[in-house]
Amino acid sequence: MLVALSGGVDSSVAAWRLVKEGHEVGGVFLKLMQGDGSGCCNLRSAEAARAVATELGIPFFALDYADAFQKGVIEPALKGLREGMTPSPCADCNGVVKFGALLEQARRMGVEQLATGHYARREEGKSGVELHEAANTKKDQTWFLWSTPKPALEKILFPLGRDISKGDVRQEAARVGLPTAETPESQDLCFAPQGITALLEENEGEVLDLEGLVVGKHRGQHTVTLGQRRGLGVALGQPVYAVGKNAQKNTVTVGPYGAGARNEVPLTSVNLISRCRGGGLEARIRHRGKRHKVEEFDGTTVRFTQPIVVAPGQSVVIYKGTRVVGGGCAG
């Protein structure tokens, strides 16, 4: 099988565990950016990934997916921002590149399985393979994995899904002598360490109140997310939040929290991983964010029991207990 090696400690330990279990393993590093890149895609990360493969005595491959990443992740994300959306590039990368193009490449190489260092669990359920939260819920990454096609999920392993803490993974890496044991954890978007909005030019526009009166200026509607409170640059004597945006007019509307909330949210790009019969559904709209109770989910629209603020384009991931039912992008 192939293990996606990012040059970080998580994927390194995932590879080590598979080797220890007796699997025939090869390590693969994905070059996602032109030039040196940034974040988890830079030359230093590639060298670290190669060093791990050498330490484990496994073959190492470096594959150039810069074009696929540019067209399938970066360009759609920037287009969405320009149109007033709130994209999730990491979810797109998993669905399009890692568990799309890379898995297909693995098949062409005669390899049937792909493993990653994601914190998630793959379980066999009554209706086939299921995606579940990691045992370590503080490190759970299923919110980023909702777009994984079910046929692809059947070929993917998550060796770290049952770990209790990040510390255990680092200790394991140090104990077996992996060169990435002390590698700092990356929190940045790999292609935009300063934030994705920094990739677009600032375009000053008006901040409006609910009556349509101008109460301030912003640096571009793409720099503001619905529900945002800090950094709006207005002082109205009471807390206000971004409750609306108009991309064509480049305006942002502010008001009390909940002014832009809604009970019913249509979804696009829906991906269903498992059945959602019965009640007990919840949805998460941010990575490790609060779960919101769902009254009904019919596969195309999610209806919440209480109105919540959801930005267009934002990932909405549906859970039943620890199981990921599926997800989509808010309309």
Secondary structure, DSSP 4 states (H G I P E B T S, - for coil): -EEE--SSHHHHHHHHHHHHTT---EEEEEE-SSTT--GGGSHHHHHHHHHHHHHHT--EEEEE-HHHHIIIIIHHHHHHHHTT----HHHHIIIIIIIIIHHHHHHHTT---EE---SEEEEEETTEEEEEE-SSTTT--GGG-TT--HHHHTTEE-TTTT-S-HHHHHHHHHHTT-TTTTPPPP-SBTTBTT-GGGGS----EEEE-TTS-EEEEES-GGG--TT--TT-----SS--EEEEEETTTTEEEEESTTTT-EEEEEEEEEEE-S---SS-EEEESSTT--EEEEEEE-SSEEEEEEEE---TT-EEEEEETTEEEEEEEE-
